[in-house]
Amino acid sequence: MAITASMVKELRERTGLGMMDCKKALVETSGNIDKAVDYLRKSGIAKAEKKGDRTAKEGLVFSYIHHGGRLGVLVELNCETDFVARNEKFQEFIKKLANQVSVNGENDLLHQNLINGEGNVEGMLTDTIAELGENMQILNSRKFKINHGLIGGYIHSNCKIGVAVPIETDQPCDDDRLKSLAKDIAMHIAAFQAEAVKPDQVPEEVLEKEKEVFTAQARESGKPENIIEKMIEGRLKKYVKEICVESQPFVKDPQFSVSQIVEQTAKELGVKINFDTFEKYQF
């Protein structure tokens, strides 16, 4: 069967692949468009597997806040080059991922069936890798859902830093001041080093790593052991204060800490506000 230009064009539109690949697929399948699509998908899977070992250092962080503000998603998708990160199909893919997580959550994301019923997330990832020609990795994803309050989302202008912050209240509250608080805290976390909201949330491995550094520095001073212990304790307390969001100087008004801004807003609105978690992705 003769392979016409219109057949190649139709197959390219359906798959997004190159002219020569499409023409070869049509030849291999005797001009059957549907079989050619399957042929290319199988070929694409093979290509994608070969790309799987290549380093993905670029990419995007994407935030999705559902209408009403009580459901929010943050997703981090990596690729090899900034050129692909700016590609429309790559950006469309991360939006689909965020929508997927908003419905089904982040657990076992790669093996979830797509919410549109057309395959699973792993297959969609494989197809996108084959189409764009770069290795990609779904590095992180997180879904927040709260009963009352608002979820703040912030993506930095370069789309390399993203934050999601649930600000819960004890009763319904859609006041603009709460919206501003949620967004401002997300922006604050994007700007500061942040490991936790409160001191008791700081991971033990983070503390141990810093303690090792402080211990080595203190021993170089040549001071007695009892003095060294006090130096280490003091430095650790200072470090924890610096990496916990609640004690940091608020980015928009450094004379107040974040916790003081939260308390002040709660008082103004006449509600109780609970801010004890966040998610931040950065690369």
C-alpha positions in Angstrom: 0.0 0.0 0.0 1.3 3.4 -0.9 2.1 5.7 2.1 0.8 9.2 1.4 1.8 12.5 2.9 -1.6 12.9 4.4 -1.3 9.6 6.2 2.1 10.6 7.7 0.6 14.0 8.7 -2.3 12.3 10.5 0.0 9.9 12.4 2.3 12.8 13.4 -0.7 14.7 14.7 -1.8 11.7 16.8 1.6 10.9 18.2 3.7 14.0 18.0 6.6 12.1 16.7 8.9 12.8 13.7 8.1 12.3 10.0 10.6 9.5 9.4 9.4 7.6 12.5 5.8 7.9 11.4 6.5 6.9 7.8 8.5 3.8 9.0 5.6 2.8 11.2 3.1 3.1 8.4 5.3 1.0 6.2 5.7 -1.7 8.9 1.9 -1.8 9.4 0.9 -1.6 5.8 -0.7 1.9 6.2 -2.9 1.0 9.2 -3.0 4.2 11.3 -4.2 2.5 14.5 -1.6 -0.3 14.2 1.0 2.3 13.4 0.2 4.2 16.7 0.7 0.9 18.6 3.9 0.3 16.8 5.3 3.7 17.7 4.2 3.3 21.3 6.1 0.0 21.6 9.1 1.6 19.9 8.8 4.6 22.2 8.8 2.4 25.2 12.1 0.9 24.1 13.5 4.4 23.5 12.3 5.6 26.8 14.0 2.7 28.6 17.3 3.6 27.0 16.9 7.2 28.3 16.1 6.0 31.8 19.7 6.1 33.0 20.4 9.7 31.9 20.5 12.4 34.6 17.4 14.6 35.0 18.6 17.9 36.6 16.1 20.3 35.1 12.3 20.5 35.4 9.4 22.3 37.0 7.5 22.5 40.2 3.7 23.0 39.7 1.0 23.9 42.2 -2.7 23.3 41.9 -5.2 24.8 44.4 -8.7 23.7 43.8 -11.5 26.3 43.7 -12.5 27.0 47.3 -8.9 26.7 48.5 -9.3 23.6 50.7 -7.6 21.1 48.4 -4.1 21.7 47.1 -1.4 19.8 45.2 2.3 20.2 44.7 4.2 18.2 42.0 7.9 18.1 41.0 8.7 16.7 37.6 12.3 16.6 36.3 13.8 16.4 32.9 17.3 16.7 31.4 17.3 20.2 29.9 15.6 23.6 30.5 14.6 23.5 26.8 12.3 20.6 27.5 11.1 22.0 30.8 9.8 25.0 28.8 8.1 22.7 26.2 4.3 23.0 26.1 3.8 19.2 26.2 6.1 18.8 29.3 4.0 21.6 31.0 0.8 19.9 30.0 2.0 16.6 31.4 2.8 18.1 34.8 -0.6 19.7 34.9 -2.2 16.3 34.2 -0.1 14.8 37.1 -1.3 17.5 39.5 -4.9 16.8 38.5 -4.3 13.1 39.0 -2.9 13.6 42.5 -5.8 16.0 43.3 -8.2 13.1 42.7 -6.3 10.0 43.8 -3.6 11.3 46.1 0.2 10.7 45.8 0.4 7.1 47.0 1.8 4.8 44.4 1.3 7.5 41.8 3.3 5.8 39.1 1.0 2.8 39.0 -2.3 4.7 39.4 -4.9 4.3 36.6 -5.4 7.6 34.9 -8.6 9.4 35.9 -9.6 9.7 32.3 -9.5 5.9 32.0 -6.8 5.8 29.3 -4.0 3.7 30.8 -1.9 4.5 33.8 0.6 7.2 35.0 3.6 5.1 34.1 2.4 4.6 30.6 1.7 8.4 30.2 5.2 9.1 31.5 6.8 6.6 29.1 4.9 8.1 26.2 6.0 11.6 27.1 9.7 10.5 27.5 9.5 8.9 24.0 7.8 11.9 22.5 10.2 14.6 24.0 13.3 12.6 23.8 14.6 13.1 27.4 14.6 11.1 30.6 12.0 12.4 33.1 11.3 11.5 36.7 8.3 12.3 38.9 10.4 13.2 41.9 7.8 14.4 44.4 4.1 14.9 44.8 1.8 15.9 47.8 -1.9 16.4 48.3 -3.4 18.5 51.1 -7.1 18.6 52.0 -8.5 20.5 54.9 -12.1 21.0 56.3 -11.9 24.7 57.1 -9.3 27.4 56.1 -7.3 27.8 53.0 -4.2 26.2 51.3 -1.6 28.7 50.1 0.4 27.9 47.0 3.4 29.7 45.7 5.6 29.0 42.6 8.7 31.2 42.2 9.1 32.9 38.8 11.6 30.4 37.5 9.3 27.5 38.5 12.2 25.8 40.3 10.8 26.4 43.8 7.3 25.6 44.9 5.5 25.6 48.2 2.1 24.5 49.4 0.9 25.5 52.9 -2.4 24.4 54.6 -3.7 27.0 57.0 -6.5 25.4 59.0 -9.2 27.2 60.9 -11.6 25.9 63.5 -14.6 27.2 61.5 -15.3 28.3 57.9 -13.4 31.4 57.0 -12.9 32.8 53.4 -11.7 36.2 54.5 -9.2 37.8 52.2 -6.8 38.3 55.1 -6.6 34.5 55.5 -6.0 34.2 51.8 -3.1 36.7 52.1 -1.7 34.9 55.1 -1.7 31.5 53.3 0.0 33.0 50.2 2.5 35.1 52.2 3.6 32.1 54.3 4.1 30.0 51.2 6.2 32.8 49.7 8.1 33.2 53.0 9.0 29.4 53.0 10.2 29.7 49.4 12.6 32.4 50.4 14.0 30.9 53.6 15.7 27.6 54.5 12.9 25.7 56.2 13.1 22.2 57.6 9.9 22.3 59.8 7.3 24.5 61.3 8.1 23.7 65.0 11.3 22.5 66.7 9.9 19.1 67.6 9.3 18.4 63.9 13.0 18.8 62.9 14.2 15.3 61.7 16.7 13.7 64.0 19.2 13.1 61.1 19.2 16.8 60.4 20.1 17.6 64.0 22.8 14.9 64.1 24.4 16.1 60.9 24.6 19.7 62.3 25.8 18.5 65.7 28.7 16.8 64.0 29.7 20.0 62.2 29.3 22.1 65.4 31.3 19.6 67.4 34.2 19.6 65.0 34.2 23.4 65.0 34.0 23.6 68.8 36.9 21.2 69.4 39.2 23.3 67.2 38.8 26.1 69.8 40.8 24.1 72.3 38.4 24.9 75.1 37.6 22.5 78.0 35.0 19.7 77.3 32.3 21.2 79.5 32.6 24.5 77.7 32.5 22.7 74.3 29.2 20.9 75.3 27.6 24.3 76.1 28.9 25.7 72.8 27.3 22.9 70.9 24.0 23.1 72.7 23.8 26.9 72.1 24.6 26.5 68.4 22.0 23.8 68.0 19.3 25.9 69.6 20.2 28.8 67.4 20.2 26.5 64.3 16.8 25.1 65.1 15.3 28.5 65.6 16.7 29.5 62.2 15.2 26.5 60.3 11.8 26.4 62.0 9.3 28.6 60.2 7.3 29.7 63.2 10.4 31.4 64.8 11.8 33.0 61.6 11.4 36.8 60.9 8.4 37.1 58.6 9.7 37.9 55.1 7.2 40.8 54.6 7.7 42.3 58.1 10.9 41.1 59.8 10.1 42.8 63.1 7.6 40.0 63.7 8.1 36.3 63.6 5.8 34.1 61.5 4.1 32.7 64.5 3.3 36.3 65.7 1.8 37.1 62.3 -0.4 33.9 62.5 -1.5 34.8 66.0 -2.3 38.4 65.0 -4.3 37.3 62.0 -6.3 34.7 64.1 -7.1 37.4 66.6 -8.3 39.8 63.8 -10.5 37.1 62.2 -11.8 35.7 65.5 -10.8 32.1 64.6 -8.2 29.6 65.7 -5.5 29.0 63.1 -3.5 25.8 62.9 -0.3 26.0 60.8 1.9 23.0 61.4 3.0 21.6 58.1 4.0 22.5 54.5 5.6 21.0 51.4 8.5 22.6 49.6 10.2 21.4 46.4 13.3 23.0 45.0 16.0 22.1 42.5 
